[in-house]
Amino acid sequence: MDPAAIDAARQAVVAAKPVAAVVKKQKDTGVWAANLLGLAASKATGVKDVGTIPQYRRLLQMGFPLTGRPFKLADRLLFRLLSRDDDPALLFEFRKMAAGDTHAESWARWVIREASCATLAEAGHIEDPRLRGSAHKVASAVSQFLRSPLSEKPFVKVAGKTILHPEAYPPSWYSVAMVASMPSLQRERAGFTERLGHYLAQPAPKKAYALHVGKKTVKPQHLLLGDPIEADGKGNAKDVPLALHYIELLAKIGALHTAPVATKVLCRLLKDSDENGVWHPKGLRSLPKAINKITYHSFPLATESKSHESRQVDVTFRLALIAKHLGWKLEMV
């Protein structure tokens, strides 16, 4: 493309109202809403708005320039989160839960490290030694889980409740996103990447479970114990944004062909596309709604209007992006 056209597009992104709304909420410390992982307001955790990591990732998805001030401010914090700095302030929304509880603090720092790794990898810092070191630690922990008997039987019963085994470190949305964004790590740890793909292709457990973190019980919304996509026999996904996000991650690690449900859903979405590749299902009256908030950063990116086209653009874009990751040839029309 013409460099001038690319520059004009970047300026348009910066000036867009949805982008400006995200940038405006960032503090000079680089933090959004005084928390890290919050995907929505939550009275239980004291989170009042979407946090730093999902907002950062959303700006990335919107195409905000990587040299922009919001990223520069947040990068300082994210790289610090990868370090062994034990400052309690770096626990953010987990600070109260972890106070005086070494196990809870260790768990919180691990989750924060995974999320920070994913975010920095998606931002393109894949050759930075600080990120590479932390990424390999995350990959090693997940790899050990995949090789252990816990990968097949990850639960224990405690007081009649189903609890994830305290020594289990299964993949998470963050660790998978990290691997998906680091081709060099995939090459260096090809065996691990292959095992991860096969694990993510299996059906996720349907029974509810929880995590014991110190003295508290936590809902494991960030963990992946298999394919999370729910779909009917025809491949219609219950949560289209989640399905698209998951399919994209599998495509980036070269594991989509091993996942029958994800593949079936992708085929259904492609079948509902017209000859120009535009997603055009019958009876589309509104934009697909996200049930799981984990896709906050990626869907929707376009502002919905009353036009029929505004309901199609996000899914069409995601399908094209997935096709690109799969190595398919795309023709612009």
Sequence and secondary structure as in RCSB ss.txt:
>XXXX:A:sequence
MDPAAIDAARQAVVAAKPVAAVVKKQKDTGVWAANLLGLAASKATGVKDVGTIPQYRRLLQMGFPLTGRPFKLAD
RLLFRLLSRDDDPALLFEFRKMAAGDTHAESWARWVIREASCATLAEAGHIEDPRLRGSAHKVASAVSQFLRSPL
SEKPFVKVAGKTILHPEAYPPSWYSVAMVASMPSLQRERAGFTERLGHYLAQPAPKKAYALHVGKKTVKPQHLLL
GDPIEADGKGNAKDVPLALHYIELLAKIGALHTAPVATKVLCRLLKDSDENGVWHPKGLRSLPKAINKITYHSFP
LATESKSHESRQVDVTFRLALIAKHLGWKLEMV
>XXXX:A:secstr
  HHHHHHHHHHHHH HHHHHHHHTB TTS BTT SS SS BTTTTB S  HHHHHHHHHHHT  TTSHHHHHHH
HHHHHHHS    GGGGGGGHHHHTT HHHHHHHHHHHHHHHHHHHHHTT TT HHHHHHHHHHHHHHHHHHHSGG
GT  EEEETTEEEE TT    BHHHHHHHHT HHHHHHTHHHHHHHHHHHHSB   S  BEEETTEEE  TTB S
SB   B TT  BSSHHHHHHHHHHHHHTT GGG HHHHHHHHHHHHTB TTS B  TT  S    SSGGGTTTS 
 S   SSSGGGTHHHHHHHHHHHHHTT      
